[in-house]
Amino acid sequence: MWRTMIADSEPHGFTLFATAIGQCALVWNEHGIAAVRLPEQTEGRMVSRLHRQFPLLEAAAPPPAMQQAIDAMVALFEGEARDLRFCVLDLRHETPFHQRVYAAAQDIPPGKTKTYGEIAALLGEPGASRAVGQALGHNPFPVIVPCHRVLASGARSGGFSAPGGVSTKLRILLIEGAEIGGAPGLFDREPPPSAP
């Protein structure tokens, strides 16, 4: 979920907020939400990454619209079915294809899933499942654009580029009450636990 684009030189506000899965971050500007970050190993690492992407970033109290988005995400992580399509996203840096993929993902309600292929078919591009996966892998708005609800074929979890990888994806799906199954794929496996 990390953008690989040039740093954004506009002024941005950000705030960290506690959720049931850990400390998250919301970044905004005058056009809407610019990014959501899921928990990282440390708060400092998250803030450092944000400052690299948004050089004119300042910690600030969230405006009312941003606080509503935060409250909805917190509730979602507590198991409440929340529709986050009300959130205004700054999509100016996203390609038209990515915007279409994000809109299709936002139509998936909590507790439900679709596959990359189903999203591609909904977009009228049935051969574009890999492109859908790549678009969701660059999603700067995880949870608001619920890329975690999009699975690989056979209802396998597929990849997840946010911190924590597939285990974070599965944890969010579990909180939402989604049913997933299928044989694990190459990227569904977690690394073996390290020795103490």
Backbone torsions as a table, in degrees:
resi	resn	phi	psi	omega
1	MET	NA	11.4	-177.4
2	TRP	-96.5	125.8	178.3
3	ARG	-67.7	142.8	176.7
4	THR	-108.8	25.8	-177.8
5	MET	-91.9	174.4	177.2
6	ILE	-64.2	146.9	-179.6
7	ALA	-56.6	141.7	-179.0
8	ASP	-84.7	121.5	-173.5
9	SER	-96.0	14.1	175.4
10	GLU	-85.1	156.6	172.8
11	PRO	-66.6	137.2	178.2
12	HIS	-135.8	145.5	169.7
13	GLY	-101.9	156.7	174.6
14	PHE	-149.9	157.6	173.9
15	THR	-146.0	149.1	172.5
16	LEU	-97.6	146.3	179.2
17	PHE	-146.0	144.9	-177.0
18	ALA	-82.5	138.0	175.2
19	THR	-134.9	174.3	178.3
20	ALA	-65.6	-17.6	178.5
21	ILE	-103.7	0.2	179.4
22	GLY	126.3	-174.5	-177.4
23	GLN	-74.6	123.4	177.8
24	CYS	-113.0	171.0	178.2
25	ALA	-133.1	147.5	174.0
26	LEU	-126.6	131.3	179.3
27	VAL	-118.1	136.8	-179.7
28	TRP	-140.9	164.0	172.9
29	ASN	-143.4	-169.9	-176.4
30	GLU	-68.0	-11.9	-179.3
31	HIS	-97.0	-9.7	-179.6
32	GLY	134.1	-158.1	-179.9
33	ILE	-74.9	126.5	-179.2
34	ALA	-96.9	-26.7	-179.2
35	ALA	-167.7	152.7	170.3
36	VAL	-125.6	137.7	176.2
37	ARG	-121.8	132.0	174.5
38	LEU	-85.2	165.7	-174.3
39	PRO	-55.2	140.1	174.0
40	GLU	-112.7	-179.6	-179.5
41	GLN	-59.0	-40.7	178.7
42	THR	-138.0	153.3	175.8
43	GLU	-61.4	-40.8	-179.6
44	GLY	-60.7	-40.2	178.8
45	ARG	-64.3	-41.9	179.3
46	MET	-62.2	-47.7	-178.4
47	VAL	-64.8	-38.9	178.4
48	SER	-61.6	-45.2	177.6
49	ARG	-61.8	-42.1	179.6
50	LEU	-62.0	-42.4	179.7
51	HIS	-65.6	-32.6	176.3
52	ARG	-67.2	-39.7	-178.8
53	GLN	-78.1	-36.1	-177.0
54	PHE	-124.3	83.5	-174.8
55	PRO	-58.6	-29.6	-179.8
56	LEU	-98.8	49.3	-176.3
57	LEU	-96.0	132.4	177.0
58	GLU	-132.3	135.7	173.4
59	ALA	-64.8	136.3	-176.9
60	ALA	-155.6	158.5	171.8
61	ALA	-69.8	133.4	-177.1
62	PRO	-69.2	137.7	173.0
63	PRO	-62.3	164.2	-176.2
64	PRO	-51.6	-43.6	-179.2
65	ALA	-64.3	-36.2	179.0
66	MET	-72.1	-37.8	177.9
67	GLN	-64.1	-37.1	176.3
68	GLN	-62.2	-41.3	178.1
69	ALA	-63.5	-44.5	178.7
70	ILE	-60.8	-48.3	-179.3
71	ASP	-58.6	-40.1	179.9
72	ALA	-67.7	-39.8	178.1
73	MET	-66.4	-42.4	177.9
74	VAL	-59.0	-45.9	179.6
75	ALA	-63.1	-40.8	178.8
76	LEU	-60.7	-43.5	179.3
77	PHE	-70.6	-11.6	174.3
78	GLU	-95.8	5.5	175.2
79	GLY	98.6	2.8	177.2
80	GLU	-82.0	135.3	177.2
81	ALA	-73.9	110.3	-178.7
82	ARG	-122.6	135.9	174.9
83	ASP	-95.1	117.8	-176.0
84	LEU	-101.3	13.7	-179.3
85	ARG	-67.3	-12.1	177.4
86	PHE	-71.6	-18.1	-177.1
87	CYS	-67.2	131.1	177.4
88	VAL	-86.4	120.0	-177.8
89	LEU	-105.0	142.0	173.5
90	ASP	-85.6	97.3	-176.2
91	LEU	-98.7	11.8	-174.9
92	ARG	-60.9	-27.7	-177.8
93	HIS	-94.8	2.9	-177.7
94	GLU	-98.7	143.1	178.1
95	THR	-69.6	158.7	176.1
96	PRO	-56.7	-38.6	178.5
97	PHE	-63.9	-45.9	178.6
98	HIS	-59.8	-41.5	179.2
99	GLN	-60.6	-40.6	178.5
100	ARG	-66.6	-40.7	178.1
101	VAL	-63.3	-45.3	-179.0
102	TYR	-61.8	-41.8	179.1
103	ALA	-63.2	-40.9	178.3
104	ALA	-64.9	-40.8	178.2
105	ALA	-64.5	-37.4	-179.7
106	GLN	-66.1	-19.7	178.4
107	ASP	-80.1	-6.7	178.8
108	ILE	-84.3	117.8	-178.0
109	PRO	-74.0	158.5	176.0
110	PRO	-54.6	139.7	179.5
111	GLY	87.7	-6.0	179.3
112	LYS	-116.0	160.3	178.0
113	THR	-139.5	162.0	170.6
114	LYS	-137.3	163.8	176.5
115	THR	-95.7	164.6	175.4
116	TYR	-56.9	-40.6	179.0
117	GLY	-64.6	-38.6	177.9
118	GLU	-65.4	-39.2	177.4
119	ILE	-64.5	-44.4	179.1
120	ALA	-59.0	-43.6	179.2
121	ALA	-64.1	-40.9	177.2
122	LEU	-59.7	-32.6	179.9
123	LEU	-82.2	-1.1	-178.5
124	GLY	78.3	18.8	-179.2
125	GLU	-131.7	70.1	-172.1
126	PRO	-58.9	-20.3	178.8
127	GLY	-91.8	9.0	-171.8
128	ALA	-103.8	26.0	-177.5
129	SER	-62.1	-36.4	177.9
130	ARG	-65.5	-41.2	177.9
131	ALA	-64.7	-35.9	175.7
132	VAL	-62.8	-45.8	178.4
133	GLY	-60.4	-40.5	178.4
134	GLN	-66.2	-41.0	178.3
135	ALA	-61.1	-44.9	-179.1
136	LEU	-70.4	-27.8	175.8
137	GLY	-68.2	-18.1	177.8
138	HIS	-107.6	12.3	-177.7
139	ASN	-63.2	114.8	179.2
140	PRO	-82.8	0.1	-174.8
141	PHE	-123.4	48.3	-177.2
142	PRO	-55.5	146.9	-176.1
143	VAL	83.3	-53.2	176.4
144	ILE	-67.0	-46.0	166.6
145	VAL	-100.2	99.2	-167.2
146	PRO	-76.9	71.1	179.3
147	CYS	-62.0	-22.3	178.4
148	HIS	-65.7	-18.5	179.9
149	ARG	-87.1	1.7	180.0
150	VAL	-107.6	123.0	-172.6
151	LEU	-113.4	166.5	173.0
152	ALA	-75.2	170.2	178.9
153	SER	-59.7	154.1	-178.7
154	GLY	73.6	17.0	179.8
155	ALA	60.9	25.9	174.0
156	ARG	-79.9	153.9	-174.7
157	SER	-65.4	-32.4	-176.8
158	GLY	71.7	-164.1	-178.0
159	GLY	-87.6	172.9	175.7
160	PHE	-160.2	117.3	-171.1
161	SER	-90.2	-0.7	177.4
162	ALA	-75.1	161.7	176.0
163	PRO	-52.3	137.7	-178.2
164	GLY	93.0	-14.4	175.6
165	GLY	55.2	-140.1	-175.1
166	VAL	-60.0	-34.7	-179.2
167	SER	-63.3	-35.3	175.8
168	THR	-66.8	-44.0	178.8
169	LYS	-58.0	-49.6	-178.8
170	LEU	-64.3	-37.0	178.9
171	ARG	-63.1	-44.4	179.2
172	ILE	-65.1	-43.0	178.5
173	LEU	-62.2	-39.1	177.4
174	LEU	-63.0	-44.8	177.8
175	ILE	-58.2	-39.7	-178.5
176	GLU	-78.4	-9.4	179.5
177	GLY	81.0	22.2	-179.9
178	ALA	-76.4	147.4	175.0
179	GLU	-101.6	123.2	174.8
180	ILE	-127.7	156.2	-178.4
181	GLY	-159.7	-155.1	-179.4
182	GLY	89.8	160.6	178.3
183	ALA	-70.1	142.5	179.7
184	PRO	-64.1	141.5	175.7
185	GLY	-94.6	180.0	-178.7
186	LEU	-54.2	-43.2	-175.2
187	PHE	-92.1	2.2	178.5
188	ASP	-83.6	-18.4	-174.5
189	ARG	-80.7	139.7	175.2
190	GLU	-89.5	148.8	176.2
191	PRO	-65.1	152.2	178.7
192	PRO	-63.0	148.8	179.6
193	PRO	-61.8	143.7	179.2
194	SER	-78.0	152.0	179.9
195	ALA	-68.9	143.9	-179.9
196	PRO	-65.7	NA	NA
